[in-house]
Amino acid sequence: MRRNGPDDGRRAPRAWSCRCRPCRRRRCALPHHLFENGCHVGRFYGVHSITVKSPRDQAGRLNAYDVQVRNYSIRAACPDDLEGARAVMLDTLYRDFGTGYVPRWHGDIIDPAAAYLVPARHTLLVALDPDHGTVVATGALDSRGPAHPPNPRELAERYPSGETAQLRRIYVRPEHRRRGLARRLVDELLAFAAADGGYRSVYLHTDPAVPGAEAFWRSLGKVVHDERETTGGASNVVHFEIPMGR
């Protein structure tokens, strides 16, 4: 790994470079990027803990959730993780959302490598079970803003592609929920977006019918549009903006 620029505590430049062939990433925006066993490795917790000195380290935030995620490892996905990540995503679509796989909405799930591993400004994170090493949670980010249609025109104008980091696929298997994994994944994705240098805002939308989803996102950001109030019940999607500097 090669880093260009001073290590003086300022926000890291985008010129973090790597040549990690397994995931074809030629640039990595994560200042705490590590490389191990063919995979991008972000921060590890608990028995796998690695201390990384970088401008993006925020010891207080790390310590706040150490008890809940200490036995899990969270890292940027590599090709070997994709089958497990896809299984978590598809199970969530069928079990929690009740929609199943819809090609026009969920193409990134079928080919997550093209969606998240190849583009330099996108990423897919996975959380691994401490006992079996299997993927139990996912979180992704890409540079596509909300498209109109189906989203309201005002949101497409407010959050344009290229300048908007959209959070996607923040999914945790039921038996691993309420352990801080989703919040930790979001923190890592926000760090990725901030280090990129080109994102002005972080956006996402959620279905409030999923238990806990709306309350979770309200705890992290602000509602910018609630379709329950504007569509007469035709849609219940809630749109959020999450501050990068939380």
C-alpha positions in Angstrom: 0.0 0.0 0.0 1.2 3.5 -0.8 -0.1 6.7 0.6 0.5 10.1 -0.9 0.3 13.2 1.4 1.3 14.1 4.9 0.1 12.3 8.0 -0.5 15.4 10.0 -4.0 14.8 11.3 -5.8 16.6 8.5 -8.6 14.9 6.5 -7.0 12.2 4.3 -6.6 13.0 0.6 -8.1 10.7 -2.0 -4.7 9.6 -3.1 -4.6 6.5 -1.0 -3.5 3.8 -3.5 -3.4 0.1 -3.5 -3.0 -2.7 -6.0 -5.3 -5.3 -4.5 -5.9 -7.6 -7.4 -8.5 -9.9 -5.9 -11.1 -7.1 -5.8 -9.6 -5.1 -8.7 -9.6 -1.9 -6.6 -7.0 0.4 -7.9 -7.8 3.2 -5.4 -9.0 2.9 -1.9 -10.5 5.9 -0.1 -10.3 4.2 3.3 -7.4 5.7 5.2 -7.5 2.8 7.7 -7.2 0.4 4.7 -5.4 -2.9 5.4 -4.9 -5.9 3.1 -5.0 -9.4 4.4 -5.6 -12.8 2.8 -6.8 -11.4 -0.5 -9.4 -9.2 1.1 -9.7 -5.5 1.9 -9.8 -5.3 5.7 -11.1 -2.3 7.5 -11.2 -2.2 11.3 -11.3 -5.4 13.3 -12.7 -5.6 16.8 -12.2 -7.6 20.0 -9.9 -10.6 19.8 -9.0 -9.6 16.2 -8.3 -6.0 17.2 -5.7 -4.1 15.2 -4.8 -0.5 16.1 -4.4 1.7 13.1 -3.1 5.2 13.4 -4.7 7.4 10.7 -6.4 10.8 10.4 -9.8 9.1 10.4 -9.4 7.3 13.7 -11.8 8.5 16.3 -11.1 6.7 19.5 -14.2 7.8 21.3 -16.5 6.4 18.6 -14.7 3.2 18.5 -14.8 2.7 22.2 -18.5 3.5 22.3 -19.5 0.3 20.5 -16.6 -2.0 21.3 -18.6 -4.1 23.8 -21.3 -4.8 21.2 -19.2 -5.6 18.2 -16.0 -6.8 19.9 -16.3 -10.4 18.6 -17.2 -9.5 15.0 -14.9 -8.3 12.2 -16.1 -5.7 9.8 -14.2 -5.3 6.5 -14.6 -4.2 2.9 -15.8 -7.2 1.0 -13.6 -9.3 -1.3 -14.8 -11.8 -3.9 -14.9 -14.6 -1.4 -17.4 -12.7 0.7 -19.9 -12.1 -2.1 -21.9 -15.3 -2.0 -22.5 -14.8 1.8 -23.4 -11.1 1.3 -25.8 -11.9 -1.5 -27.5 -14.5 0.8 -28.0 -12.0 3.6 -29.5 -9.5 1.1 -31.9 -11.9 -0.6 -33.0 -13.3 2.7 -33.8 -9.8 3.9 -35.8 -9.0 0.8 -38.0 -12.1 1.2 -38.3 -12.2 4.9 -38.3 -8.6 6.1 -39.5 -6.6 3.1 -41.8 -9.3 1.6 -41.1 -8.1 -1.9 -38.6 -10.8 -3.0 -36.1 -10.0 -5.7 -37.3 -7.4 -8.2 -34.8 -6.9 -11.1 -35.3 -3.2 -11.6 -34.6 -2.5 -7.9 -32.2 -5.2 -6.9 -29.7 -5.7 -9.7 -26.8 -4.8 -7.5 -27.5 -7.8 -5.3 -27.1 -10.2 -8.2 -23.8 -8.6 -9.3 -22.3 -6.9 -6.2 -18.8 -7.0 -7.6 -19.8 -4.8 -10.5 -21.9 -2.6 -8.3 -19.5 -2.1 -5.4 -16.1 -3.7 -5.8 -15.1 -2.3 -9.2 -16.0 1.4 -8.9 -13.4 3.2 -6.9 -16.0 5.5 -5.2 -18.3 2.6 -4.1 -17.8 0.1 -1.4 -19.5 -3.0 0.2 -18.8 -3.9 3.8 -19.5 -7.2 5.5 -19.6 -8.2 9.2 -18.4 -11.7 9.9 -19.7 -14.1 12.5 -17.0 -14.6 15.3 -17.6 -18.4 15.5 -17.9 -19.4 11.9 -16.5 -16.6 9.8 -19.7 -16.3 7.7 -21.2 -13.0 6.6 -24.0 -11.9 8.9 -24.5 -8.3 7.9 -23.9 -6.0 5.0 -23.6 -2.3 4.2 -23.0 -0.6 0.9 -22.4 2.8 -0.6 -22.5 4.1 -4.1 -22.5 7.4 -5.9 -26.0 7.3 -7.4 -28.5 9.7 -6.1 -32.2 8.9 -5.9 -33.6 8.7 -9.5 -36.9 10.3 -10.6 -39.1 8.4 -11.1 -39.8 6.6 -8.8 -38.5 9.0 -6.2 -39.8 12.6 -5.9 -38.3 15.0 -8.4 -37.2 17.4 -5.6 -35.0 14.6 -4.1 -33.4 13.8 -7.4 -32.5 17.5 -7.8 -31.3 17.9 -4.2 -29.2 14.7 -4.2 -27.5 14.5 -7.7 -25.5 11.4 -8.7 -21.8 11.9 -8.4 -22.1 14.3 -5.4 -24.3 12.0 -3.3 -23.2 9.0 -1.4 -26.3 6.7 -1.1 -26.3 4.1 1.7 -27.7 0.8 0.6 -28.2 -2.8 1.8 -27.7 -2.1 5.6 -29.0 -5.6 6.5 -28.3 -7.7 9.6 -29.5 -11.3 10.1 -32.1 -11.4 12.8 -30.1 -13.5 15.3 -27.2 -10.9 15.1 -29.3 -7.8 15.6 -29.2 -5.4 18.5 -25.4 -5.8 18.8 -24.3 -2.5 17.2 -23.5 -4.0 13.8 -25.7 -1.8 11.7 -24.5 1.4 13.5 -20.9 0.3 13.1 -21.4 -0.4 9.4 -22.9 3.1 8.9 -20.0 4.7 10.8 -17.5 2.9 8.4 -19.5 4.0 5.3 -19.6 7.6 6.5 -15.9 7.5 7.0 -15.5 6.2 3.5 -17.7 8.9 2.1 -15.8 11.7 4.0 -12.4 10.4 2.8 -13.6 10.3 -0.8 -13.6 14.1 -0.8 -16.2 14.4 -3.6 -19.4 13.6 -1.8 -21.5 16.6 -0.5 -24.2 14.6 1.2 -25.2 11.1 2.3 -28.7 9.9 1.5 -30.8 6.8 1.9 -34.5 5.7 2.0 -36.2 3.1 4.0 -39.4 1.2 4.4 -40.9 2.1 7.8 -42.9 -1.2 7.8 -39.6 -3.0 8.6 -39.5 -3.3 12.4 -37.0 -0.9 13.9 -35.9 0.7 10.5 -37.4 4.1 10.9 -36.4 4.6 14.5 -32.8 3.5 13.7 -32.4 6.0 10.8 -34.1 8.8 12.8 -31.5 8.3 15.4 -28.7 8.9 12.9 -30.1 11.6 10.6 -33.0 13.7 9.5 -36.1 13.0 7.4 -36.0 15.0 4.2 -39.2 13.6 2.7 -42.0 11.3 4.0 -44.1 9.8 1.2 -46.8 8.8 3.7 -47.6 12.5 3.9 -47.6 13.3 0.2 -48.9 10.2 -1.7 -52.2 9.6 0.1 -51.1 6.2 1.3 -49.8 5.0 -2.1 -46.3 4.9 -0.9 -44.7 4.8 2.6 -41.1 5.3 1.8 -39.2 7.7 4.1 -36.1 9.5 2.8 -33.2 10.6 5.1 -30.0 12.6 5.0 -27.2 11.5 7.3 -24.4 13.9 8.3 -21.0 12.8 7.3 -19.4 14.4 10.3 -21.4 12.6 13.0 
